Amino acid sequence: MTATWIAVLATAAGCYSLKLAGLTVPQRLLAGPRVRRFAELVPVALLAALSAVQSATSGHAIDLDPARFAGLGAAFIALLLRAPFLVVIVAAAGIAAALRAAGVS
């Protein structure tokens, strides 16, 4: 077995263990307002961080790509217009793809 497969299996076991630990936490610990607020805000912060990293980097370097930022802007406008999530994704991808097809990179 290669080191890659060992890493994959260890990661899978860790994810399963974390999921199982989340299911076994007593309900009284999860009912607190601090825990509830934390659970509401963490996904938003993680998604914002992921969006920032993916839109401004390429590999290990900062890459200020105009097509990516235009797609991000299109997604932002679609969100302001309260568009469904799928429409937001299609708008962002469509704008970025159109600009790349036009030669903007």
N, C-alpha and C positions, 0 to 999 in steps of 0.2 A: 504494500500500500504506500502510495507516495505521500509526501508532506502536504500536498494540496488537498488530497482526500481526507487526510487527518484533520486539516484545518476546517474543511467543509463539514465534516461530521461533528467536530467540536463546536462549531458555530451553531449547527442545527440543534445539538443537545442543549446548548446555552439558551437559545431562543425558546425551546420547549420548556425548559426549567423556569425561565422568566415568566412565561405565560402561565404555567402551573402555579407559580408563586403568587401571581396576581389574582388567580381564582381562589386561592386559599386564604387571602387576607380577610379578616373578619369585617363585616359590614359596618360595625361601629367605628372602625378606624377610617373608613372611606366617607363617612357621613359628615365629617367636620368641614366647616366652611373654608379653611385654609387648603385642605387637600382638594376639595372640589374646585376652588379657584385655580390652584396649581394645574389640575387636570384640564381645565378649560384653556389656560394660557400657553402651556408647553407646546401643543401641536402648532399653534399659530407662530410661535417663536422659531420652532424648527423649520417650518415651511418658509418663513421669511429668510432665514439664514441660508437654506438650500437654494432659494431663488437668487439671492445675492451672489452666492458663490458660483452658481451655474451660469449666471448672466454676465459675469465680469471676469471669469477665468477660463483658461484653456490649458489643461494639464497643471503644471506648477507655475504658470506665468499669468500675469494679468493681461487680459485681452479685451480691449474696449471695442467690441464688434458692433457697428451701427445696426446691423440687421437684428441682432439679439435684443438690443435696447429698444428698437422699434417694435419688436414683438412683445416685449415686456410692457411698453407703453400702450399697445393695443389691448393687452390683457387688463391693464389698469383701467382703461376707459370702459371696457366691457364690464368690469366689476362695478365701476361707478354707476353704470346704467342698469345694474342689477340683473345682468344676463345670467342664464344658467351656466353651470361650470363647464359643460361640454362646449358651449358657444365661446366661452372665454379661451379655452384651449385651442379651438379651431381658429379663432381670430388671431391669436398670437402666432400659431404655427403658420397660418396663411400669409400674414404680413411678412414674417421672417423669410418664408420660402419665396415669396414674390420678390422681395428685395434681393435675395441671393440669385434668383433667376435673372434679375435685371443687372447683375454684376456688382451690386453693393455688397461688400464683405467687410 
